[in-house]
Amino acid sequence: QVQLVESGGGLVQAGGSLRLSCEASGRTFRNYAMGWFRQAPGKEREFVAVHNWNAALTYYTGSVKGRFTISRDNTKNTMYLQMNGVKPEDTAVYYCAASDSSELDAQREDYGMVYWGKGTLVTVSS
């Protein structure tokens, strides 16, 4: 079965940087769309960044554009989220997600993601 394990969360000061990792197992990693989502306390889960299987299509939520970068290393079965210039409003549990399709389903808020990790907490202090 597909397993997604996030790491790299922690406490960071506003303006700092953090890199989250998501290690995937259970199938051929490079064939599927994947992404990062987050859920802040008291709020609904929202998408942060997603890309299709070859990263030719990449979407970012507006609040992180220019600050966060999604990437993947297929040789390591690992996806990353580089977070620069973090802000207190970036505080949330960050989830890695994977689709059963190579492409993104833009008709869905979750872009068609069906597998989810358990999340890693990012706390940004002001």
N, C-alpha and C positions, 0 to 999 in steps of 0.2 A: 504494500500500500504506500501511497505518497505520504511522506513526512516532511514537514517544514520546520526548521528550528532557527529562531532568531537569536541574535546576540549583538552586543555592542551598546546597549542602552546604559543609562546612568545619569548622573547629575553633571550639568554643564552650566557655565555662566552665560548670560546673554551676550551675544556677539561671538561666542566660541563655535567650535566645530565638533562633530561627532560622526562616526561612520557605523552604520548598522549593517549587519550581515545576515543573510538567510541561506542556510545550507539545506539543499533539497536531496531527497533520496527516494527510491522506489520506482523510478521510471527515467526515461531519457529526458533529461532536463532541458536540452536546447530546443525541443520541438514545441514548447508551450509558452503562451502569454503568461506574464506574471506581473506582480505589482506590490506596492506598499499602501497600507491603509492605516488610519489611526483613530483612536477614540479618546477624547479628552473627558475628564470627570464631568458627569452630568450632561454629556452631549452624545449625539448619535455618531456612529462610525462614519468616517468620510474617507474618500480616496485621496491619496497624496500624490502618487506617481505610478503609472502603469506603462508597460510596453508589450508589443507583440513579440513573437518568437525570435525575430532577428533584430529587434529594436528599431526597425524602420519607422514604426509608428510609436510615438512616445507622448504621453499626456501628463501634465502636471496640474494640480489644483492651483488656482491663481495666487494664493497666499505664499506659495513656496517657489514659484517661478523665479529663476535667477539665483536662488539660494541652495536648492537641493538638486542632486543629480542621481538618477537611477542608472544602474549598470549591472552587467552580469558577466561572469567568467564561466563559460560552459565547460572548460576543462576541469574546473573545481566544483561544478554543480552549485555555484554560489551566486546569489544576487546581492547587490549592495545598494545602500542609500547614503550618499555623502550629504551631510547636513552642514552647511556653512552659514554663518551669520544668524545663529539660532535666536529665537525670541521667546519670551515667557509663554506666549500663546501657542508655541509648538509643543508645550508639555502635553504628553499623552502616552497611552500604550500604543506602540507601533506593531502592526501585524504584517507579516509576509503572506502573500496569497498566490495561488497558481490556478490556471484554467485547465480545462480539458481540451481546449482548442488552441491552435497556433495563433489565432487572431483575437482581437478584443471585441467584445460585444458592447458597442456604445449605446445600445438601447437600455442597458441595465446600469444601475448605479454602481454595482460591484464589477462592472465590465465583464461579467461572466465567470468570475473566479469561483471555484468550487472547493478548493483546498485551502486551509488556513492554519497558520502556526499559532502558538499560544501567546505570542506577543512579548515585547520587551519594553520596559518603561523608560521613557525619556523625560527628565525633569530639567527645566531651564529656569535658573534663578536670575532674578533681576538685580 
